[in-house]
Amino acid sequence: MWSSNYTYFALMLGSVFFPFVFSFERNVGYYKQWKALGIAIVIPGVFFIVWDALFTKLGFWSFNDQFILGPRLLGLPLEEWLFFVVIPFCSVFIYEVAKFYLHSIDFQKYVRLFFYLLVLVFSVFAVLSFGKWYTFINLASNVVFLIFVLNVSSFQKYLTHFLIAFLVACVPMFIVNGLLTALPVVEYNGTVFSNIRLFDIPIEDFSYFLLLMLMNVFVYEKSKQLMLAKKKQLTL
């Protein structure tokens, strides 16, 4: 018999189902990259688990017991830990699909310009949001990491497909996050947020998703580069 306590867990399983099944598709061959993917999940995952646990403890948000299974670690429900595996898995899958099927598309110059403009926009809104602490920290973190990534020369060739993948990934993110915030599974403290929402979704969730996905893809590509370099050394 269905219980609402399975809601968050079911959303995570539903999110990962199709990316997992299609990861064995021959053309993209996502399953061949699972070692790099594991690194790309774990390293950013440590950062975001600390982020999540700290802000949960500070009361920036809370989890509705009605929609979770119950077990918690560091104050976070089991499903929240699962979130940092499922969402990166799905996001990098979309990125790999975009790279394979849209490999001939490359607007690196214009995409870099777009991201620099985004840095400017985020910087302005971070300053204007000072005092709304989650909004400020969220945007400031994006600014710092975007500037870092935009100055890593070896990553520039991936920016076009990252942006395409991010825009595509925002569609399922909108659905899943919309359900999480509408029920609500996650309840937000309005004193530390801008309280600007797209339907029920805090606008900060989109910049949070950008930061998470960018970290995942960056570590993923760097891991692949390092593993390839190591493999070449071993063959010499």
C-alpha positions in Angstrom: 0.0 0.0 0.0 1.4 3.4 -1.0 2.5 5.8 1.8 3.3 9.4 1.3 6.6 8.7 3.2 7.9 7.2 -0.1 7.3 10.4 -2.0 10.9 11.8 -2.0 12.4 8.4 -2.5 10.1 7.6 -5.4 10.9 11.0 -7.1 14.6 10.0 -7.0 14.0 6.6 -8.4 11.8 8.0 -11.1 14.4 10.6 -12.0 17.2 8.1 -12.5 15.3 5.3 -14.2 15.5 6.4 -17.9 19.1 7.8 -17.7 20.2 4.6 -16.1 18.5 2.4 -18.7 19.8 4.5 -21.6 23.3 4.7 -20.2 23.9 1.3 -21.8 23.0 2.6 -25.3 25.9 1.9 -27.6 26.4 5.2 -29.3 26.8 7.4 -26.2 28.3 4.6 -24.1 27.7 6.4 -20.8 28.4 3.2 -18.9 32.0 3.3 -20.1 32.6 6.5 -18.1 31.3 5.4 -14.7 34.7 5.6 -13.1 35.1 9.3 -14.0 31.4 9.8 -13.1 32.0 8.3 -9.6 34.7 10.9 -9.0 32.5 13.6 -10.4 29.7 12.6 -8.0 31.9 12.2 -4.8 34.1 15.3 -4.9 31.3 17.9 -5.5 29.0 15.7 -3.3 31.3 16.3 -0.2 31.0 20.0 -0.8 27.2 20.0 -1.2 26.6 17.6 1.7 28.5 20.0 4.0 26.5 22.9 2.5 23.2 21.1 2.9 23.9 19.8 6.4 25.1 23.3 7.6 22.1 25.2 6.2 19.7 22.6 7.5 21.2 23.0 10.9 21.0 26.8 10.7 17.3 26.5 9.8 17.5 27.8 6.2 15.3 24.9 5.2 13.7 21.8 6.6 12.3 18.5 5.4 8.7 17.5 5.9 8.5 14.2 7.7 5.3 13.4 5.9 7.1 12.8 2.6 10.4 11.1 3.7 11.2 7.6 5.0 12.6 8.8 8.2 16.3 7.9 8.6 18.7 10.8 8.8 22.5 11.3 8.8 24.0 14.7 9.7 20.4 15.9 9.9 19.7 15.0 6.2 17.2 12.4 5.2 18.3 9.3 3.3 16.7 10.7 0.2 18.7 13.9 0.3 21.9 11.9 0.3 20.5 10.0 -2.7 19.7 13.3 -4.4 23.5 14.0 -4.7 24.0 10.7 -6.5 20.9 10.7 -8.7 20.9 14.3 -9.9 24.6 14.4 -10.9 24.1 11.0 -12.7 21.2 12.3 -14.7 22.8 15.7 -15.4 26.1 14.3 -16.7 24.1 11.8 -18.8 22.3 14.7 -20.5 25.6 16.4 -21.0 27.2 13.3 -22.6 24.1 12.9 -24.9 24.5 16.6 -25.9 28.2 16.1 -26.7 27.5 13.1 -28.8 24.6 14.2 -30.9 25.5 17.9 -31.1 29.3 17.5 -31.3 29.5 19.8 -34.3 28.0 22.8 -32.4 30.6 25.0 -30.8 29.9 28.6 -29.8 32.7 28.9 -27.3 33.3 32.6 -27.7 29.7 33.5 -27.3 29.1 31.1 -24.5 32.0 32.4 -22.5 30.6 35.9 -23.0 27.3 34.7 -21.8 28.8 33.2 -18.6 30.8 36.4 -17.9 27.6 38.4 -18.2 26.0 35.9 -15.8 28.9 36.5 -13.4 28.1 40.2 -13.6 24.4 39.7 -13.0 25.0 37.3 -10.1 27.5 39.7 -8.6 25.0 42.6 -8.7 22.1 40.5 -7.2 24.4 39.1 -4.6 25.3 42.6 -3.4 21.6 43.6 -3.5 20.7 40.5 -1.6 23.2 41.0 1.2 21.4 40.1 4.4 19.3 37.5 2.7 22.0 35.1 3.6 21.2 32.0 1.5 20.6 34.1 -1.6 23.9 35.9 -1.1 26.0 32.8 -0.4 24.4 30.9 -3.3 25.1 33.7 -5.9 28.5 34.5 -4.5 29.5 30.8 -4.7 28.4 30.7 -8.4 30.4 33.8 -9.1 33.6 32.4 -7.6 33.3 29.0 -9.4 32.3 30.5 -12.7 35.3 32.8 -12.7 37.5 29.8 -11.9 36.1 27.6 -14.6 36.2 30.4 -17.2 39.9 30.7 -16.6 40.7 27.0 -17.0 41.8 26.8 -20.6 41.3 23.1 -21.0 37.7 23.3 -20.1 36.7 26.0 -22.6 35.9 23.5 -25.3 33.2 21.9 -23.1 31.3 25.1 -22.3 28.9 25.0 -25.3 27.7 21.5 -24.6 27.5 22.2 -20.9 25.2 25.2 -21.5 23.0 23.2 -23.9 22.8 20.3 -21.4 22.0 22.6 -18.5 19.1 24.2 -20.4 17.8 20.8 -21.3 18.3 19.5 -17.7 16.3 22.5 -16.4 13.1 20.9 -17.8 13.2 17.7 -15.6 14.6 19.8 -12.8 11.6 22.1 -13.0 9.3 19.1 -12.8 11.0 17.3 -9.9 11.9 20.4 -7.9 8.4 21.7 -8.6 6.9 18.7 -6.9 9.4 18.9 -4.0 8.5 22.5 -3.3 4.8 22.3 -4.0 3.9 19.4 -1.7 6.2 20.6 0.1 8.9 18.0 0.8 11.3 20.8 1.4 10.2 23.9 3.4 12.2 27.2 3.1 12.9 29.9 5.6 11.8 33.1 3.9 14.0 35.3 6.0 17.2 34.1 4.3 15.8 33.7 0.7 14.8 36.4 -1.8 11.3 34.9 -1.8 11.2 35.2 -5.6 9.6 32.1 -7.0 8.9 30.5 -10.3 5.6 28.8 -9.4 6.6 27.2 -6.1 10.3 26.9 -6.9 12.7 29.5 -5.2 14.7 31.2 -7.9 17.8 30.3 -6.0 17.3 26.7 -6.8 18.2 27.3 -10.4 21.5 29.0 -9.6 22.1 26.1 -7.1 21.5 23.6 -9.8 23.8 25.5 -12.1 26.6 25.4 -9.5 26.0 21.7 -8.8 25.9 20.6 -12.5 28.9 22.8 -13.4 31.0 21.2 -10.6 29.9 17.7 -11.6 30.8 18.3 -15.3 34.0 20.1 -14.5 35.3 17.3 -12.2 34.0 14.7 -14.7 36.0 16.1 -17.6 39.1 16.7 -15.6 38.9 13.1 -14.3 38.6 11.8 -17.8 41.6 13.9 -18.9 43.7 12.6 -16.0 42.8 9.0 -16.5 43.6 9.3 -20.2 47.0 10.9 -19.5 47.8 8.1 -17.0 46.8 5.5 -19.5 49.1 7.0 -22.1 52.0 7.0 -19.6 51.4 3.3 -18.8 51.6 2.4 -22.5 54.9 4.2 -23.0 
